[in-house]
Amino acid sequence: MRKQLCFGLTALALATHAGTSFSYEFVDNAVGSDFTRVYVVPGIRYALADRVDLLVEGGVGINRNSPHYVAAGFAWHVPVSASARGRDRH
């Protein structure tokens, strides 16, 4: 979401989010190859334009099978109906 400031400048919105991730994995045809991965995943969303955001998040591995990671990408907001085209993003 953008906020209009004086002299036509805009302030871009910055939002934070967090989540968890859990997975149970195994290797085919290998006995005793199962393991779990557990992460806490904090992240930020930075509005680059009216309908384009930059997303950055980092997974913090909680157990020994979970390596840490950082991921980044773009989100493009596309309205799916005529009534959604006029709505403001929150």
DSSP file (Angstrom, degrees, kcal/mol; ACC not computed):
  #  RESIDUE AA STRUCTURE BP1 BP2  ACC     N-H-->O    O-->H-N    N-H-->O    O-->H-N    TCO  KAPPA ALPHA  PHI   PSI    X-CA   Y-CA   Z-CA
    1    1 A M              0   0    0      0, 0.0    12,-0.6     0, 0.0     2,-0.4   0.000 360.0 360.0 360.0 137.3    0.0    0.0    0.0
    2    2 A R  E     -A   12   0A   0     10,-0.2     2,-0.5    48,-0.1    10,-0.2  -0.805 360.0-154.9-104.2 144.3    1.3    3.4   -0.9
    3    3 A K  E     -A   11   0A   0      8,-1.5     8,-2.1    -2,-0.4     2,-0.4  -0.975  20.2-125.5-117.3 132.3    0.8    6.6    1.2
    4    4 A Q  E     -A   10   0A   0     -2,-0.5     6,-0.2     6,-0.2     2,-0.2  -0.620  30.4-173.7 -78.6 127.8    1.0   10.0   -0.5
    5    5 A L    >   -     0   0    0      4,-3.0     3,-0.9    -2,-0.4     4,-0.1  -0.526  37.9 -65.1-108.6-180.0    3.5   12.4    1.0
    6    6 A C  G >  S+     0   0    0      1,-0.2     3,-1.4    -2,-0.2    -1,-0.2  -0.282 115.5  22.0 -66.3 154.0    4.1   16.0    0.3
    7    7 A F  G 3  S-     0   0    0      1,-0.3    -1,-0.2    -3,-0.1     3,-0.1   0.733 130.6 -66.8  61.3  27.9    5.4   17.1   -3.1
    8    8 A G  G <  S+     0   0    0     -3,-0.9    -1,-0.3     1,-0.2     2,-0.2   0.533  94.3 140.4  77.8   6.0    4.2   14.0   -4.8
    9    9 A L    <   -     0   0    0     -3,-1.4    -4,-3.0    -4,-0.1     2,-0.4  -0.520  37.3-150.4 -79.2 151.4    6.6   11.6   -3.0
   10   10 A T  E     -A    4   0A   0     -6,-0.2     2,-0.5    -2,-0.2    -6,-0.2  -0.935   7.6-140.6-123.0 147.8    5.3    8.2   -2.0
   11   11 A A  E     -A    3   0A   0     -8,-2.1    -8,-1.5    -2,-0.4     2,-0.3  -0.929  22.8-136.1-104.5 125.2    6.2    5.9    1.0
   12   12 A L  E     -A    2   0A   0     -2,-0.5     2,-0.2   -10,-0.2   -10,-0.2  -0.592  21.7-115.6 -83.4 141.6    6.3    2.3    0.1
   13   13 A A        -     0   0    0    -12,-0.6    34,-2.2    -2,-0.3     2,-0.5  -0.495  23.5-161.8 -78.5 143.3    4.7   -0.1    2.5
   14   14 A L  E     -B   46   0B   0     32,-0.2     2,-0.4    -2,-0.2    32,-0.2  -0.995  11.1-177.1-124.9 124.2    6.8   -2.7    4.3
   15   15 A A  E     -B   45   0B   0     30,-2.9    30,-3.0    -2,-0.5     2,-0.3  -0.939  11.7-149.9-124.2 145.1    5.0   -5.7    5.9
   16   16 A T  E     +B   44   0B   0     -2,-0.4     2,-0.3    28,-0.2    28,-0.2  -0.816  16.9 173.9-110.4 154.0    6.4   -8.5    7.9
   17   17 A H  E     -B   43   0B   0     26,-2.3    26,-2.7    -2,-0.3     2,-0.3  -0.966   8.6-165.7-149.9 164.5    5.1  -12.1    8.2
   18   18 A A  E     +B   42   0B   0     -2,-0.3     2,-0.3    24,-0.3    -2,-0.0  -0.987  12.7 157.4-151.0 156.5    6.2  -15.4    9.8
   19   19 A G  E     -B   41   0B   0     22,-1.2    22,-3.2    -2,-0.3     2,-0.3  -0.929  30.0-113.4-161.4-176.3    5.4  -19.0    9.6
   20   20 A T  E     -B   40   0B   0     -2,-0.3     2,-0.4    20,-0.2    20,-0.2  -0.918  16.9-157.5-128.8 157.6    6.6  -22.5   10.2
   21   21 A S  E     +B   39   0B   0     18,-2.0    18,-2.7    -2,-0.3     2,-0.4  -0.999  10.4 178.1-137.7 135.1    7.4  -25.4    7.8
   22   22 A F  E     +B   38   0B   0     -2,-0.4     2,-0.3    16,-0.2    16,-0.2  -1.000   5.1 172.7-136.4 134.6    7.5  -29.1    8.6
   23   23 A S  E     -B   37   0B   0     14,-2.2    14,-2.3    -2,-0.4     2,-0.5  -0.998  23.3-149.9-143.0 148.7    8.2  -32.0    6.2
   24   24 A Y  E     +B   36   0B   0     -2,-0.3     2,-0.3    12,-0.2    12,-0.2  -0.981  30.1 178.2-113.9 122.3    8.7  -35.7    6.5
   25   25 A E  E     +B   35   0B   0     10,-3.4    10,-2.9    -2,-0.5     2,-0.3  -0.863  11.5 175.7-128.5 158.5   11.1  -37.1    3.8
   26   26 A F        -     0   0    0     -2,-0.3     2,-0.5     8,-0.3     8,-0.2  -0.980  30.3-115.9-155.4 160.2   12.6  -40.4    2.8
   27   27 A V    >   -     0   0    0     -2,-0.3     3,-1.2     3,-0.3     6,-0.2  -0.878  42.1-108.3-100.9 131.2   14.8  -41.9    0.0
   28   28 A D  T 3  S+     0   0    0     -2,-0.5     3,-0.1     1,-0.2    -1,-0.0  -0.269  95.9   4.8 -59.5 140.8   13.1  -44.5   -2.1
   29   29 A N  T 3  S+     0   0    0      1,-0.1     2,-0.4     0, 0.0    -1,-0.2   0.739 100.6 115.5  58.6  28.9   14.2  -48.1   -1.6
   30   30 A A    X   -     0   0    0     -3,-1.2     3,-1.1     0, 0.0    -3,-0.3  -0.976  61.9-134.8-129.5 119.7   16.5  -47.3    1.3
   31   31 A V  T 3  S+     0   0    0     -2,-0.4    -3,-0.0     1,-0.2     0, 0.0  -0.510  88.1   9.8 -73.2 134.4   15.8  -48.7    4.7
   32   32 A G  T 3  S+     0   0    0     -2,-0.2    -1,-0.2     1,-0.1    -6,-0.0   0.733  88.5 124.3  72.7  23.4   16.1  -46.2    7.6
   33   33 A S    <   +     0   0    0     -3,-1.1     2,-0.2    -6,-0.2    -2,-0.1   0.304  36.0 117.8 -98.0  10.2   16.4  -43.2    5.3
   34   34 A D        +     0   0    0     -8,-0.2     2,-0.3    -4,-0.1    -8,-0.3  -0.505  33.7 159.9 -81.3 146.9   13.5  -41.2    6.6
   35   35 A F  E     -B   25   0B   0    -10,-2.9   -10,-3.4    -2,-0.2     2,-0.3  -0.976  28.5-128.3-156.2 164.6   14.0  -37.8    8.3
   36   36 A T  E     -B   24   0B   0     -2,-0.3     2,-0.4   -12,-0.2    29,-0.3  -0.861   9.1-154.8-118.4 154.3   12.1  -34.6    9.2
   37   37 A R  E     -B   23   0B   0    -14,-2.3   -14,-2.2    -2,-0.3     2,-0.4  -0.998  11.5-174.9-127.6 133.3   12.8  -31.0    8.5
   38   38 A V  E     +B   22   0B   0     -2,-0.4    24,-3.0   -16,-0.2    25,-0.7  -0.996   7.4 175.8-132.3 130.2   11.5  -28.2   10.7
   39   39 A Y  E     -BC  21  61B   0    -18,-2.7   -18,-2.0    -2,-0.4     2,-0.5  -0.951  28.6-147.4-132.5 150.1   11.8  -24.4   10.0
   40   40 A V  E     -BC  20  60B   0     20,-1.6    20,-2.9    -2,-0.3   -20,-0.2  -0.981  27.3-161.4-106.9 131.7   10.7  -21.1   11.4
   41   41 A V  E     +B   19   0B   0    -22,-3.2   -22,-1.2    -2,-0.5     2,-0.2  -0.839  12.6 178.9-125.6  94.4   10.3  -18.8    8.4
   42   42 A P  E     +B   18   0B   0      0, 0.0    16,-2.4     0, 0.0     2,-0.3  -0.622  16.4 163.7 -85.9 154.2   10.3  -15.0    9.0
   43   43 A G  E     -BD  17  57B   0    -26,-2.7   -26,-2.3    14,-0.2     2,-0.3  -0.975  28.1-134.0-159.6 172.2    9.9  -12.7    6.0
   44   44 A I  E     -BD  16  56B   0     12,-2.9    12,-2.2    -2,-0.3     2,-0.4  -0.952   6.4-152.3-132.7 154.5    9.1   -9.2    4.6
   45   45 A R  E     -BD  15  55B   0    -30,-3.0   -30,-2.9    -2,-0.3     2,-0.5  -0.999  12.0-169.2-125.9 127.2    7.0   -7.9    1.8
   46   46 A Y  E     -BD  14  54B   0      8,-2.7     8,-2.9    -2,-0.4     2,-0.6  -0.973  20.2-133.6-121.8 118.5    8.0   -4.6    0.2
   47   47 A A  E     + D   0  53B   0    -34,-2.2     6,-0.3    -2,-0.5     3,-0.1  -0.603  26.6 174.3 -76.1 113.5    5.6   -2.9   -2.2
   48   48 A L        -     0   0    0      4,-2.0     2,-0.2    -2,-0.6     5,-0.2   0.810  69.1  -6.9 -86.1 -34.5    7.5   -1.8   -5.3
   49   49 A A  S    S-     0   0    0      3,-2.0     3,-0.4   -47,-0.0    -1,-0.2  -0.821  92.0 -75.4-147.7-176.9    4.5   -0.6   -7.3
   50   50 A D  S    S+     0   0    0     -2,-0.2    39,-0.1     1,-0.2   -48,-0.1   0.863 130.0  13.4 -58.2 -38.1    0.7   -0.7   -7.0
   51   51 A R  S    S+     0   0    0      1,-0.0    26,-2.9   -50,-0.0     2,-0.4   0.189 113.3  82.9-126.1  17.0    0.4   -4.4   -7.9
   52   52 A V  E     - E   0  76B   0     -3,-0.4    -3,-2.0    24,-0.2    -4,-2.0  -0.988  51.5-178.3-127.9 127.7    4.0   -5.6   -7.6
   53   53 A D  E     -DE  47  75B   0     22,-2.6    22,-2.6    -2,-0.4     2,-0.5  -0.911  23.1-136.5-122.2 149.1    5.8   -6.7   -4.3
   54   54 A L  E     -DE  46  74B   0     -8,-2.9    -8,-2.7    -2,-0.3     2,-0.4  -0.925  24.2-161.4 -99.8 128.3    9.2   -7.9   -3.5
   55   55 A L  E     +DE  45  73B   0     18,-3.3    18,-2.3    -2,-0.5     2,-0.4  -0.939  12.8 175.4-114.7 132.1    9.2  -10.9   -1.1
   56   56 A V  E     +DE  44  72B   0    -12,-2.2   -12,-2.9    -2,-0.4     2,-0.3  -0.998   7.4 164.1-135.2 130.6   12.2  -12.0    1.0
   57   57 A E  E     -DE  43  71B   0     14,-2.6    14,-3.2    -2,-0.4     2,-0.4  -0.985  20.8-151.6-144.6 156.0   12.1  -14.7    3.6
   58   58 A G  E     - E   0  70B   0    -16,-2.4     2,-0.6    -2,-0.3    12,-0.3  -0.992  10.6-143.2-132.3 129.7   14.6  -16.8    5.5
   59   59 A G  E     - E   0  69B   0     10,-1.9    10,-2.0    -2,-0.4     2,-0.7  -0.803  10.3-157.5 -92.1 124.2   14.2  -20.3    6.8
   60   60 A V  E     -C   40   0B   0    -20,-2.9   -20,-1.6    -2,-0.6     2,-0.2  -0.896  20.1-131.4-102.4 112.1   15.9  -21.0   10.1
   61   61 A G  E     -C   39   0B   0     -2,-0.7   -22,-0.2   -22,-0.2     7,-0.1  -0.430  19.7-170.5 -67.5 130.3   16.5  -24.7   10.5
   62   62 A I        +     0   0    0    -24,-3.0     2,-0.2    -2,-0.2    -1,-0.1   0.790  68.2  38.6 -93.2 -32.7   15.3  -26.0   13.9
   63   63 A N  S >  S-     0   0    0    -25,-0.7     3,-1.6     4,-0.1   -25,-0.1  -0.652  94.3 -98.4-115.0 175.5   16.7  -29.6   13.8
   64   64 A R  T 3  S+     0   0    0      1,-0.3   -27,-0.1    -2,-0.2    -3,-0.0   0.678 118.8  57.9 -69.8 -17.5   20.0  -31.0   12.4
   65   65 A N  T 3  S+     0   0    0    -29,-0.3    -1,-0.3     1,-0.1   -30,-0.0   0.416  91.4  83.5 -88.1   1.3   18.4  -32.1    9.1
   66   66 A S    <   -     0   0    0     -3,-1.6    -5,-0.2   -28,-0.1    -1,-0.1  -0.863  64.5-159.5-115.0 100.4   17.2  -28.6    8.2
   67   67 A P        -     0   0    0      0, 0.0     2,-0.1     0, 0.0    -5,-0.1  -0.431  27.6-108.7 -71.9 152.1   19.7  -26.3    6.6
   68   68 A H        -     0   0    0     -7,-0.1     2,-0.3    -8,-0.1    -8,-0.2  -0.431  42.9-178.4 -74.1 155.4   19.1  -22.5    6.8
   69   69 A Y  E     -E   59   0B   0    -10,-2.0   -10,-1.9    -2,-0.1     2,-0.4  -0.987  24.1-148.8-152.0 161.2   18.0  -20.7    3.6
   70   70 A V  E     -E   58   0B   0     -2,-0.3     2,-0.3   -12,-0.3   -12,-0.2  -0.998  19.2-175.7-130.0 135.2   17.1  -17.3    2.1
   71   71 A A  E     -E   57   0B   0    -14,-3.2   -14,-2.6    -2,-0.4     2,-0.3  -0.972   3.3-176.9-132.0 147.1   14.6  -16.9   -0.7
   72   72 A A  E     +E   56   0B   0     -2,-0.3     2,-0.3   -16,-0.2   -16,-0.2  -0.982  14.5 140.5-140.9 152.0   13.5  -13.9   -2.7
   73   73 A G  E     -E   55   0B   0    -18,-2.3   -18,-3.3    -2,-0.3     2,-0.4  -0.976  41.1 -96.8-172.2-180.0   10.9  -13.3   -5.4
   74   74 A F  E     -E   54   0B   0     -2,-0.3     2,-0.5   -20,-0.2   -20,-0.2  -0.891  20.9-154.3-115.8 145.2    8.3  -11.0   -6.8
   75   75 A A  E     -E   53   0B   0    -22,-2.6   -22,-2.6    -2,-0.4     2,-0.6  -0.982   5.6-162.3-118.1 130.3    4.5  -11.2   -6.4
   76   76 A W  E     -E   52   0B   0     -2,-0.5     2,-0.6   -24,-0.2   -24,-0.2  -0.958  13.0-143.8-114.0 117.6    2.3   -9.7   -9.0
   77   77 A H        -     0   0    0    -26,-2.9    -2,-0.0    -2,-0.6     0, 0.0  -0.725  20.1-177.1 -87.0 115.8   -1.3   -9.0   -7.9
   78   78 A V        -     0   0    0     -2,-0.6     2,-0.1     2,-0.0    -2,-0.0  -0.958  24.6-128.9-115.6 117.8   -3.8   -9.7  -10.7
   79   79 A P        -     0   0    0      0, 0.0     6,-0.1     0, 0.0     3,-0.0  -0.418  12.7-158.1 -65.4 139.9   -7.5   -9.0  -10.0
   80   80 A V  S    S+     0   0    0     -2,-0.1     2,-0.3     1,-0.0     3,-0.0   0.513  70.2  31.1 -98.9  -6.5   -9.6  -12.0  -10.9
   81   81 A S  S  > S-     0   0    0      1,-0.1     4,-0.9     0, 0.0     3,-0.4  -0.960  81.3-110.3-145.7 164.0  -12.9  -10.2  -11.4
   82   82 A A  T  4 S+     0   0    0     -2,-0.3     4,-0.5     1,-0.2     3,-0.5   0.865 118.1  53.1 -62.9 -36.3  -14.2   -6.8  -12.5
   83   83 A S  T  4 S+     0   0    0      1,-0.2     3,-0.4     2,-0.2    -1,-0.2   0.792 105.5  54.7 -70.9 -26.4  -15.3   -5.9   -8.9
   84   84 A A  T >4 S+     0   0    0     -3,-0.4     3,-0.9     1,-0.2    -1,-0.2   0.701  91.2  74.3 -79.0 -19.2  -11.8   -6.7   -7.6
   85   85 A R  T 3< S+     0   0    0     -4,-0.9    -1,-0.2    -3,-0.5    -2,-0.2   0.817  97.9  46.0 -64.9 -30.4  -10.1   -4.3  -10.0
   86   86 A G  T 3  S+     0   0    0     -4,-0.5    -1,-0.2    -3,-0.4    -2,-0.2   0.521  89.7 106.8 -91.0  -5.0  -11.2   -1.3   -8.1
   87   87 A R    <   -     0   0    0     -3,-0.9     2,-0.3    -4,-0.2    -3,-0.0  -0.448  68.4-124.6 -77.0 145.6  -10.4   -2.5   -4.6
   88   88 A D        -     0   0    0     -2,-0.1     2,-0.2     1,-0.1    -1,-0.1  -0.630  26.9-115.6 -82.5 146.1   -7.4   -1.1   -2.6
   89   89 A R              0   0    0     -2,-0.3    -1,-0.1   -39,-0.1   -38,-0.0  -0.549 360.0 360.0 -78.0 149.2   -4.8   -3.6   -1.4
   90   90 A H              0   0    0     -2,-0.2    -1,-0.1   -89,-0.1    -2,-0.0   0.349 360.0 360.0-115.8 360.0   -4.5   -3.9    2.4
